[in-house]
Amino acid sequence: MNDNRKEKRNSRCGFIALVGRPNVGKSTLLNHFLRQKISITSRKPQTTRHRILGVHSTSDTQFIYVDTPGLHHERKKTLNRLMNETVERVISDVDVVFFIVERTAWTDEDELVLNALLNVNKPILLLINKVDQLQDKKRLLPHIEALSAKRHFVEIIPVSALKGHNLEVIDEAVRQYLPEGQFLFPVDQVTDRSVRFLAAEMVREKIIRQLGDELPYEATVEIEKFQDQGRTLHVDALILVEKAGQKQILIGKEGSRLKLVGSAAREDMEKAFEKKVMLKLWVKVRSGWADNERALKSLGYTDYQSI
């Protein structure tokens, strides 16, 4: 008797790093891989500051994605140095690396990432993001050939983070490079980050999106209160900036800017946490926090743990 049923595959589970220069779409890709949003996004470079782990489980595979800050040349401030060190540690810890580049562009910072990967002895897949924005698709093939000459990639896959293009192709392509083994996380777990962390990131995303280039990167968010009262979640968030002028910009006339940030962040929280959210925001000046290792530690910027 012939059994035409699909052969059961051994389970696989492994860690996959998403690396690339700032603003190539790593966080948007991560959200698509997970089929839900856990990593904040914006059009501004260096939106991601922390290592963020996301888990996508199928019947026989657990893909554990590790989103990283964009690797960049700037190391003047302690925060920048810690972000780069996080990327370097993640690369050394994972099973597979996704090197993400953008369309037919190649910059000095892309070269910086490539150099960081030169001595990495593990499978590296090159994902060419934002191909949906290419006006002349004929330019893609020569670009792929040029990238192939830079180093060996086990796969080169054109993708669109925004459109979700080729995600299933990527899932199947990377699966073969993950080690066989049991799942490390419950199948319904999506991230290793706490809800407090996610709430802080939602507020920070809205600051970046609302203020564009008006407010530099010297802003961070600390959750002071996160109290679940059943149907309602009470969240108090403190926004730290470097200068008094930045505080005024963020608050806006009669608090208008801060209200927009709070309203947008609250909506995201209610979708994510599936309950009513009472969100209160404060802004405080704390000069030099981005260059103070003790302050960065208290804000969770040095909490890297090996995978």
C-alpha positions in Angstrom: 0.0 0.0 0.0 1.5 3.4 -1.1 1.5 6.1 1.5 1.3 9.5 -0.3 1.2 11.5 2.9 3.9 14.1 3.3 7.0 12.7 5.1 7.3 14.1 8.6 10.4 16.3 9.0 12.6 16.4 12.0 12.2 19.6 14.0 14.7 22.3 13.7 15.4 25.3 15.9 18.0 28.0 15.6 19.0 31.7 15.9 19.2 34.0 12.9 20.8 37.5 13.1 19.4 40.4 11.1 22.4 42.7 10.4 22.9 45.6 8.1 23.6 49.3 8.0 21.0 51.7 9.6 17.7 52.1 7.8 17.8 49.1 5.4 14.5 47.7 6.8 15.7 45.1 9.4 13.0 45.8 11.9 10.2 45.9 9.2 11.5 42.5 8.0 11.5 41.1 11.5 7.9 42.1 12.0 6.9 40.4 8.7 8.8 37.2 9.7 6.9 37.1 12.9 3.6 38.0 11.2 3.1 40.7 13.9 4.8 43.8 15.1 7.3 43.7 18.0 10.1 45.9 16.7 9.6 49.6 16.2 10.2 51.2 12.8 10.7 54.6 11.2 12.4 56.1 8.2 15.1 57.5 10.5 18.4 55.6 10.8 19.3 53.9 14.1 15.7 53.6 15.3 16.6 50.2 16.7 19.0 50.5 19.7 18.6 47.1 21.4 19.0 43.5 20.6 15.4 42.3 20.1 14.6 38.6 19.8 11.5 37.4 17.9 10.2 33.9 17.6 8.2 32.4 14.8 7.1 28.8 15.2 5.7 26.4 12.6 4.8 22.8 13.0 8.4 21.6 12.6 10.6 24.7 12.8 11.3 27.5 15.3 12.9 30.5 13.7 14.5 32.7 16.4 15.3 36.0 14.8 17.6 38.6 16.4 17.1 42.1 15.3 20.1 44.4 15.8 21.0 48.1 15.7 22.4 49.2 12.4 26.2 48.8 12.3 27.6 52.3 11.7 30.9 54.2 11.8 29.9 56.7 14.5 31.4 55.6 17.8 31.8 59.0 19.5 29.2 58.4 22.2 29.0 55.5 24.6 25.5 54.6 23.2 26.9 54.3 19.7 29.8 52.1 20.8 27.4 49.8 22.8 25.1 49.5 19.8 28.0 48.3 17.6 29.2 45.9 20.2 25.8 44.4 20.5 25.8 43.7 16.7 29.3 42.1 17.0 28.2 39.8 19.9 25.0 38.7 18.2 26.9 37.7 15.0 29.2 35.5 17.1 26.3 33.8 18.9 23.8 32.9 16.2 23.5 29.9 13.8 22.7 31.9 10.6 23.1 35.5 9.5 20.9 37.5 7.3 22.9 40.4 5.7 20.4 42.9 4.6 21.2 45.5 1.9 19.0 48.0 0.0 18.1 47.8 -3.7 21.2 48.5 -5.9 22.8 50.8 -3.3 26.2 50.0 -1.7 27.6 52.4 0.9 30.6 52.7 3.2 28.4 51.4 6.0 27.4 48.3 3.9 31.1 47.7 3.5 31.6 48.0 7.2 29.0 45.3 7.8 30.6 43.1 5.1 34.0 43.5 6.8 32.4 42.4 10.1 31.2 39.3 8.4 34.4 38.4 6.5 35.7 35.9 9.1 32.3 34.6 10.1 32.2 30.9 9.5 28.5 30.3 9.4 25.8 30.4 6.7 25.1 34.0 5.5 22.1 34.8 3.4 22.1 38.1 1.5 18.7 39.7 1.4 18.3 42.6 -1.0 15.5 44.6 0.4 13.1 47.3 -1.1 13.3 45.7 -4.6 9.7 46.8 -5.1 11.1 50.4 -5.3 13.4 49.6 -8.2 12.4 51.5 -11.3 14.6 49.5 -13.6 14.5 45.8 -12.6 17.2 45.0 -15.2 19.8 46.6 -12.9 19.2 44.0 -10.2 21.0 41.0 -11.9 24.3 42.8 -12.4 24.1 44.1 -8.9 23.6 40.5 -7.6 26.6 39.4 -9.6 28.7 42.2 -8.1 27.7 41.3 -4.6 28.4 37.7 -5.2 32.0 38.6 -6.0 32.4 40.2 -2.6 32.1 37.0 -0.6 30.3 33.7 -0.6 26.6 33.8 0.3 24.7 30.6 0.7 21.6 32.3 -0.7 20.8 35.7 -2.4 17.1 36.6 -2.2 15.4 39.8 -3.3 12.7 40.8 -0.8 10.4 43.6 0.1 9.9 44.1 3.8 7.1 46.6 3.2 5.2 44.3 0.8 6.1 41.0 2.6 7.5 39.7 -0.7 9.3 36.3 -0.7 8.9 35.6 3.1 7.9 32.0 2.5 10.8 31.5 0.2 13.1 32.8 3.0 11.6 30.6 5.6 12.3 27.5 3.5 15.7 28.7 2.4 17.0 29.3 5.9 15.4 26.2 7.5 18.0 23.9 6.0 20.8 25.8 7.8 19.2 25.6 11.2 20.3 22.8 13.5 18.0 19.9 14.3 16.6 20.0 17.8 13.7 20.7 20.0 12.0 24.2 20.3 13.6 26.5 22.8 10.5 28.6 23.4 6.7 27.8 23.8 5.0 27.9 20.4 2.9 30.9 21.4 5.8 33.1 22.6 6.8 35.8 20.1 9.6 37.6 21.9 11.9 37.5 25.0 11.3 41.1 25.7 8.9 42.2 28.5 5.7 44.1 28.0 7.3 47.1 29.8 10.1 47.1 27.2 7.6 46.9 24.4 5.6 49.8 25.9 8.7 52.0 26.1 9.6 51.2 22.5 6.1 52.1 21.3 6.4 55.5 22.9 9.9 56.0 21.5 8.7 55.1 18.0 6.0 57.8 18.1 8.6 60.4 19.3 10.8 59.5 16.3 7.9 59.5 13.8 6.2 62.7 15.1 9.2 64.9 15.4 11.2 63.8 12.4 14.5 65.7 12.3 13.5 68.3 15.0 14.6 66.1 17.9 18.0 64.4 17.7 18.6 60.9 19.0 19.2 62.1 22.6 15.8 60.9 23.7 14.9 57.6 25.4 11.9 56.3 27.4 11.8 54.7 30.8 8.6 53.0 32.1 8.0 54.1 35.7 4.7 52.3 36.3 3.1 49.4 34.5 0.1 48.2 36.4 -2.5 45.7 35.1 -5.9 46.2 36.7 -7.7 43.6 34.7 -9.6 45.4 31.9 -7.3 48.5 32.2 -3.6 48.9 32.0 -2.0 51.9 33.6 1.3 53.0 32.1 3.5 56.0 33.3 6.4 56.7 30.9 9.3 59.1 31.5 10.9 60.6 28.4 14.5 61.6 28.9 16.1 64.3 26.7 19.6 65.9 26.8 18.7 69.6 26.7 15.9 72.0 27.9 15.3 73.1 24.3 14.6 69.5 23.3 12.1 69.2 26.1 10.2 72.2 24.8 10.1 70.8 21.2 8.8 67.5 22.5 6.1 69.0 24.7 5.0 71.5 22.0 2.7 74.5 22.4 0.4 73.9 25.3 1.5 70.2 25.3 0.2 69.5 21.8 3.2 67.5 20.6 3.3 65.3 23.6 -0.5 64.7 23.3 0.0 63.4 19.8 2.8 61.1 20.9 0.8 59.8 23.7 -2.4 59.2 21.7 -0.5 57.3 19.0 1.4 55.2 21.5 -1.7 54.4 23.5 -3.5 53.1 20.3 -0.5 50.8 19.6 -0.5 49.6 23.2 -4.2 48.8 23.2 -3.8 46.8 20.0 -0.8 44.9 21.3 -2.0 44.3 24.9 -5.7 43.9 23.9 -7.1 46.1 26.7 -7.8 49.7 27.5 -4.6 51.7 28.3 -4.3 54.8 30.5 -1.0 56.3 29.4 0.7 59.2 31.2 3.9 60.9 29.8 6.4 63.1 31.4 9.5 64.8 29.9 12.7 65.3 31.9 16.1 66.7 31.0 19.0 64.4 31.9 22.1 65.8 30.3 24.7 63.3 29.0 22.7 60.2 29.5 23.7 58.8 26.0 27.4 59.1 27.0 27.1 57.8 30.5 27.6 54.1 31.0 25.9 54.0 34.4 22.9 55.8 33.0 22.8 53.5 30.0 22.9 50.5 32.2 20.0 51.7 34.3 18.1 52.2 31.0 18.8 48.7 29.8 21.3 49.4 27.1 24.0 47.1 28.6 21.7 44.2 29.4 23.0 42.0 26.5 22.9 38.3 27.4 24.6 35.7 25.2 22.1 33.6 23.2 
